[in-house]
Amino acid sequence: MPDGAPTPTEIIHVDERTVACDGGDGALGHPRVFLRIEDRQVMCPYCSRLYVLNAGAGHDSGH
């Protein structure tokens, strides 16, 4: 993470480049957003969850 970047609240390892985040916690969450992992990781701008692409995953085949 670059200097000055927010600290992740949670790190979630995923196998797909597109992830949906709603912050969890039901009514305490946030609007569902779809995030695209361009390189190896992406952070949710609402809740600072960090989604990390698993090694060997995320090959764009199909859509």
N, C-alpha and C positions, 0 to 999 in steps of 0.2 A: 504494500500500500504506500502511496506517495506521502511525504511529510504533509501534515495538515489535514489529511483525509480522516473522516470520522472512524471511530473504532467500531468494528462489527458487533452487533448485539448477539448474533448467532451465526455460525458458519454451517451451511447446508451443502452437501455434495450431491450433484445431480448428473444424470446421463444425457440430458437433452439441452440444446442451446437456448430454447425458449422456455422460460419458467413463469408461473403465475404466483404472485405474492399478494396476500391480503392482510398481512401482519399477524395472522392467527388470533387467538384469544376472542373469537366470536365478535361480539358487539364492541370490544375494545380494539379491534383491528383498524384497518384503513381500507379505502376503496381498492378493489382488485386491480392490479397493474400487471401487464405482461412485459417481462424484461428479456432482452436478447443478450446472450453471452457472445461477444465478438471474439475475444481471445481466450482467456482461461477463467475469468470471473466477472461478476457484476454485482453491484450493491444496490439494494432497494433505496430509492430516495426518500421514502416515507419512514421506514422502520430500521434501516441500516442492517438488515439481514444481508449476509454475504453469500452469494451462490457461486460455488466453485465447480467447474466442469471436471468430472472424473477423467483420469488418464485413459486415452483410447476411445472416449465417448464423444458424441456430438458431431459425427460425420454427417454432413447435410446430404442425405439421400432422400429424394422425394420432393416434398412441397418446397 
